[in-house]
């Protein structure tokens, strides 16, 4: 009985691993990962490529400007509400 449970657990884990390998190409092994790092594989991503300082600054600005815009609007609404009630 215990052996059957263990074999069932192993089979379920194997099926999960195979389904994850289909979804995420990084799980295919070191040669697929090396090919992706060179930009020849399907997992090559331009956001993960090495960048210089100004490239990193531009990327950071692109990711944070929406947050700054929302925070500015929220502070503006708060100030308007406080001025109106004063």
C-alpha atoms as one frame of an Amber mdcrd trajectory, in Angstrom:
protein
   0.000   0.000   0.000   2.831   2.402   0.939   4.694   1.575  -2.276   1.590
   2.329  -4.344   1.221   5.745  -2.683   4.877   6.551  -3.294   4.678   5.498
  -6.943   1.525   7.571  -7.410   3.263  10.580  -5.882   6.225  10.117  -8.219
   3.972   9.763 -11.252   2.050  12.930 -10.337   5.302  14.817  -9.834   6.573
  13.607 -13.228   3.389  14.761 -14.953   3.601  18.180 -13.242   7.250  18.546
 -14.285   6.460  17.682 -17.914   3.584  20.152 -18.051   5.786  22.860 -16.504
   8.533  22.153 -19.085   6.027  22.842 -21.851   5.099  26.212 -20.303   8.560
  27.434 -19.219  11.450  26.914 -21.613  14.031  27.602 -18.886  13.278  24.125
 -17.466  14.630  22.339 -20.554  18.171  22.175 -19.208  21.519  23.956 -19.347
  21.910  23.839 -23.133  18.517  25.502 -23.678  19.351  28.071 -21.011  22.710
  28.801 -22.663  21.029  29.186 -26.053  18.469  31.541 -24.531  21.234  33.622
 -22.960  22.884  33.959 -26.357  19.585  35.111 -27.838  19.087  32.084 -30.066
  16.469  30.258 -28.023  12.797  30.948 -27.528  13.318  32.299 -23.994  15.505
  35.224 -25.133  14.116  38.360 -23.508  15.198  41.903 -24.349  14.417  43.161
 -20.830  16.956  40.757 -19.328  19.768  41.697 -21.688  22.813  43.440 -20.176
  22.484  47.218 -20.246  24.637  50.253 -19.614  23.883  52.789 -16.869  21.659
  55.026 -19.006  19.747  52.052 -20.349  19.003  50.996 -16.775  17.899  54.555
 -15.939  15.508  54.614 -18.896  14.094  51.234 -17.946  13.617  52.345 -14.334
  11.864  55.503 -15.475   9.574  53.485 -17.732   8.585  51.228 -14.843   8.137
  53.917 -12.175   6.519  56.884 -13.964   2.989  55.404 -13.716   3.439  55.053
  -9.949   4.652  58.634  -9.653   1.707  59.849 -11.732  -0.831  58.025  -9.545
   0.849  59.286  -6.361   0.826  62.879  -7.691  -2.873  62.689  -8.517  -3.638
  61.192  -5.087  -1.703  63.934  -3.280  -3.406  66.583  -5.421  -6.837  65.221
  -4.559  -5.930  65.072  -0.875  -4.722  68.690  -0.897  -7.854  69.813  -2.754
 -10.029  68.010  -0.227  -8.195  69.566   2.720  -8.348  73.066   1.231 -12.054
  72.675   0.496 -12.905  71.610   4.058 -10.759  74.291   5.673
